[in-house]
């Protein structure tokens, strides 16, 4: 195969870095644009026996139809960037994160910068897929606002959200297993590792108002967990669901024009909705949605946290704090 990559070192100002290592390979993955839509319950029937309970999915958790789910094997492994009217969805298999950004048909996979995937807008602007920051091009300095997403498993998502959106898994889409090896194109662009954690360790990273923090997932344990903390002077609640290996962050309040407090604690029972609020006794899933009780159907205000490998988070946020418990 003809090698079309461009490897460069450039001065940058974003994230306090002095130099960036960049490699562009726009030919390596074809971007999926505006695929036909269906519903999770319908696709579970279409692909009965092929969709596995533990198939990993990127789930967007707000909006029309209460969101949807994208199985990695069918769409995110082969394409890495999906430009769609529901959102722009990215999967960096090497840095092990997924993100969603506002709907557009104009983004394409482009390569890597500092070990993190890059996408390109049709106007020529280049965006870091983890931060959403434009670091080169006519919109340099702009930032895309992440939309509410979590990682989950197909079986768990289908059980709790059968009416949400899915893409049609028609014959042209061939499932591929998750990569077991790192791409050399990605590894080549990594910066020197931050020694505070192992480079490959996964963390839950959160940036708020210029303050960034990371919680190693291994500290969250084997039981459902509600962890309360503060960041940038704002209260934050972290939910951990070991049933789906999902961590997410929220403000401890409901969405809407008149937010109400939501003080969550673990209530053993349903592994998919193990959280209950003290105010009303309603039960909540890790997606930040009340599934039973007086607040059924209400949602928590999502915060833009992401599960990601430490090397990528620390590259984009070198001044991040690291939780020790």
C-alpha positions in Angstrom: 0.0 0.0 0.0 1.3 3.5 -0.9 2.1 5.3 2.4 0.5 8.7 2.2 1.1 9.8 5.8 2.6 13.2 6.7 4.7 13.2 9.9 5.5 16.6 11.3 6.5 18.4 14.4 4.9 21.8 15.0 4.7 24.5 17.6 1.3 24.7 19.3 -0.3 26.7 22.1 -3.2 24.4 23.1 -3.0 22.4 26.3 0.2 24.1 27.3 2.3 21.9 25.0 5.5 23.1 23.4 5.5 20.7 20.4 3.0 18.4 18.7 3.7 15.2 16.8 1.4 14.9 13.9 0.7 12.2 11.3 -2.0 12.6 8.7 -3.4 9.4 7.0 -6.9 10.5 5.7 -6.9 7.4 3.4 -6.6 4.9 6.3 -10.3 5.0 7.3 -13.4 5.9 5.3 -15.9 8.1 7.2 -19.5 6.9 7.4 -21.9 9.7 6.4 -25.6 9.8 7.3 -26.3 6.0 7.5 -30.0 4.9 7.4 -31.6 4.7 10.8 -33.7 2.2 12.6 -34.4 1.3 16.3 -32.5 -0.9 18.7 -35.4 -3.3 19.1 -35.8 -3.7 15.3 -32.0 -4.2 14.8 -31.9 -6.8 17.6 -34.4 -8.8 15.6 -32.6 -8.2 12.3 -29.3 -9.4 13.7 -30.5 -12.0 16.2 -27.6 -14.3 16.9 -25.0 -11.9 15.6 -25.4 -9.0 18.0 -23.8 -10.2 21.3 -24.9 -9.1 24.7 -21.5 -7.8 25.5 -20.9 -6.0 22.3 -19.6 -2.6 23.2 -21.7 0.4 22.1 -21.4 4.2 22.1 -24.7 5.4 23.4 -25.9 9.0 23.1 -28.3 9.6 25.9 -30.3 12.7 25.2 -32.4 14.1 22.4 -35.0 12.6 20.1 -36.0 9.1 21.0 -34.0 9.5 24.2 -30.8 8.8 22.2 -29.4 5.7 20.6 -26.6 3.1 20.4 -23.8 2.4 17.9 -22.2 -1.0 18.2 -18.5 -0.7 17.8 -18.1 -3.9 15.7 -20.5 -2.8 12.9 -19.7 0.9 12.6 -17.0 2.4 14.8 -14.2 -0.2 14.3 -14.4 0.0 10.4 -15.1 3.8 10.1 -13.8 5.6 13.3 -15.7 8.8 12.4 -19.5 8.9 11.7 -20.9 12.2 10.4 -24.6 12.1 10.9 -27.7 14.1 11.6 -27.8 12.7 15.1 -24.2 13.7 15.8 -20.6 13.3 14.9 -19.4 10.2 16.6 -15.7 9.2 16.9 -13.9 6.1 18.1 -10.2 6.3 18.8 -9.4 2.6 19.3 -5.8 3.2 20.3 -6.6 5.9 23.0 -9.7 3.8 23.8 -12.3 6.5 23.9 -15.6 7.5 22.2 -17.1 10.9 21.8 -20.1 12.6 20.3 -20.2 16.1 18.9 -23.1 18.2 17.4 -24.7 16.9 14.3 -22.9 17.6 11.0 -22.2 15.8 7.7 -19.0 17.7 7.2 -16.3 15.9 9.3 -13.9 13.2 8.1 -11.2 11.0 9.7 -7.8 12.6 9.1 -5.0 11.2 11.3 -3.4 11.6 14.7 -1.8 14.4 16.8 0.0 13.5 20.0 -1.4 10.0 19.9 -5.0 11.3 19.7 -7.2 11.0 16.7 -7.9 14.0 14.4 -10.8 14.8 12.2 -11.1 17.4 9.5 -14.0 19.7 8.6 -14.8 20.4 5.0 -13.6 24.0 5.5 -10.1 22.6 6.2 -10.2 23.0 10.0 -8.5 20.2 12.0 -10.1 19.1 15.3 -8.7 17.1 18.2 -11.3 14.3 18.6 -10.8 14.1 22.4 -11.1 17.8 23.3 -13.1 19.0 20.3 -10.6 21.9 20.0 -9.7 23.2 16.5 -5.9 23.5 16.4 -5.3 24.4 12.8 -7.3 26.0 10.0 -9.8 28.8 9.5 -11.7 28.0 12.8 -8.5 27.6 14.9 -9.3 28.1 18.6 -13.0 27.1 18.3 -14.2 24.2 20.4 -16.9 21.7 19.7 -19.2 21.0 22.7 -19.5 17.3 23.4 -23.0 15.8 23.4 -24.1 13.5 26.2 -22.6 10.0 25.6 -21.6 7.0 27.6 -20.1 3.6 26.8 -22.3 0.6 27.4 -23.0 -3.0 26.3 -25.6 -3.8 23.6 -27.6 -6.2 25.8 -27.9 -3.8 28.8 -28.7 -0.8 26.5 -31.3 -2.8 24.6 -33.0 -4.0 27.8 -33.3 -0.5 29.2 -33.8 1.5 26.0 -35.4 -0.7 23.3 -37.0 2.3 21.5 -33.9 4.3 21.1 -32.2 4.8 17.7 -29.8 2.4 15.9 -28.3 2.3 12.5 -29.6 -0.3 10.1 -27.2 -3.2 10.2 -27.7 -4.2 6.5 -25.6 -6.5 4.5 -23.0 -3.9 3.4 -21.9 -3.4 7.0 -19.6 -6.2 8.0 -18.8 -6.5 11.7 -15.1 -6.4 12.7 -13.7 -7.4 16.0 -12.1 -4.7 18.2 -8.5 -4.2 17.4 -6.0 -6.1 19.6 -2.9 -4.2 18.5 -2.1 -0.5 18.4 -1.7 1.2 15.1 1.9 2.2 14.4 0.5 5.5 12.9 -1.0 6.3 16.3 1.9 5.2 18.4 4.4 7.2 16.3 2.8 10.4 17.4 2.7 9.9 21.1 4.4 12.3 23.4 6.7 11.3 26.2 4.5 9.5 28.8 3.4 11.3 32.0 4.9 9.1 34.7 2.0 9.6 37.2 0.1 6.6 35.7 0.8 3.8 33.3 0.4 5.1 29.7 -2.2 2.4 28.9 -4.3 2.8 32.1 -7.9 4.0 31.5 -9.2 7.0 33.4 -12.4 9.0 33.6 -11.3 12.4 32.5 -13.3 15.6 33.0 -12.6 19.2 32.1 -14.7 22.0 33.4 -14.0 25.7 33.0 -10.3 25.1 32.5 -9.9 22.7 35.4 -9.2 19.0 34.5 -9.1 15.9 36.6 -8.7 12.2 36.0 -10.0 9.2 38.1 -8.3 5.9 37.4 -11.0 3.4 36.6 -9.3 0.7 38.7 -10.0 2.8 41.8 -13.8 2.6 41.3 -14.1 -1.0 42.4 -16.3 -4.0 41.6 -19.6 -2.6 43.0 -21.8 0.3 41.9 -20.5 3.5 43.2 -21.6 7.1 43.7 -18.6 9.5 44.2 -19.2 13.1 45.0 -16.5 15.7 44.4 -16.0 19.3 43.2 -14.3 20.7 40.2 -13.9 24.3 39.2 -15.9 25.0 42.4 -18.9 23.1 41.0 -20.4 19.9 42.6 -19.8 16.8 40.5 -21.2 13.3 41.0 -19.5 10.3 39.4 -21.5 7.2 38.7 -19.9 3.8 38.2 -21.7 0.8 36.9 -19.6 -2.4 36.9 -22.4 -4.3 35.1 -21.4 -2.4 31.9 -18.0 -1.1 33.0 -19.4 2.4 32.6 -18.3 5.6 34.4 -20.1 8.9 33.8 -20.2 12.4 35.5 -23.2 14.6 36.2 -24.2 17.7 38.1 -26.3 16.6 41.1 -29.5 18.1 39.7 -32.1 17.4 37.1 -32.1 18.9 33.6 -34.6 21.6 32.7 -35.4 25.3 33.3 -36.0 24.7 37.0 -33.4 22.1 38.1 -34.1 20.2 41.3 -31.5 18.6 43.5 -30.8 14.9 43.0 -28.7 13.4 45.8 -27.8 9.9 44.6 -26.7 6.9 46.6 -26.3 3.2 45.8 -29.4 1.0 46.3 -28.5 -2.7 45.6 -31.0 -4.5 43.4 -31.3 -3.8 39.7 -27.7 -3.8 38.3 -28.8 -1.5 35.5 -30.4 1.0 37.8 -28.5 0.8 41.1 -28.8 4.5 42.1 -31.6 6.1 44.0 -32.2 9.8 44.9 -32.9 10.8 48.5 -35.4 13.4 47.5 -38.0 11.2 45.9 -36.8 7.6 46.0 -36.6 7.4 42.2 -34.2 4.9 40.6 -31.6 6.0 38.1 -29.3 4.3 35.5 -25.7 5.2 34.8 -27.0 7.1 31.7 -28.4 9.7 34.2 -32.0 8.8 33.5 -34.7 8.0 36.1 -36.2 4.6 35.2 -38.7 4.3 38.1 -40.3 6.4 40.8 -41.8 9.9 40.8 -39.0 11.3 38.6 -39.3 8.5 35.9 -38.1 9.9 32.6 -36.2 12.9 34.0 -32.5 13.2 33.4 -29.5 14.5 35.2 -27.4 17.3 33.7 -24.6 15.5 31.9 -21.0 16.7 32.3 -18.4 16.1 29.5 -16.4 13.3 31.1 -14.9 10.6 29.0 -13.3 7.2 29.6 -9.9 7.2 27.9 -6.3 6.0 28.2 -4.0 8.0 30.4 -1.5 8.8 27.7 -4.1 10.6 25.6 -5.8 12.5 28.5 -2.4 13.7 29.9 -1.3 14.7 26.4 -4.2 17.0 26.0 -4.4 18.0 29.6 -0.8 18.0 31.0 -1.8 20.0 34.1 -4.6 17.6 35.0 -5.0 16.4 38.6 -5.2 12.7 39.3 -7.4 11.2 42.0 -5.8 8.8 44.4 -9.0 7.3 45.9 
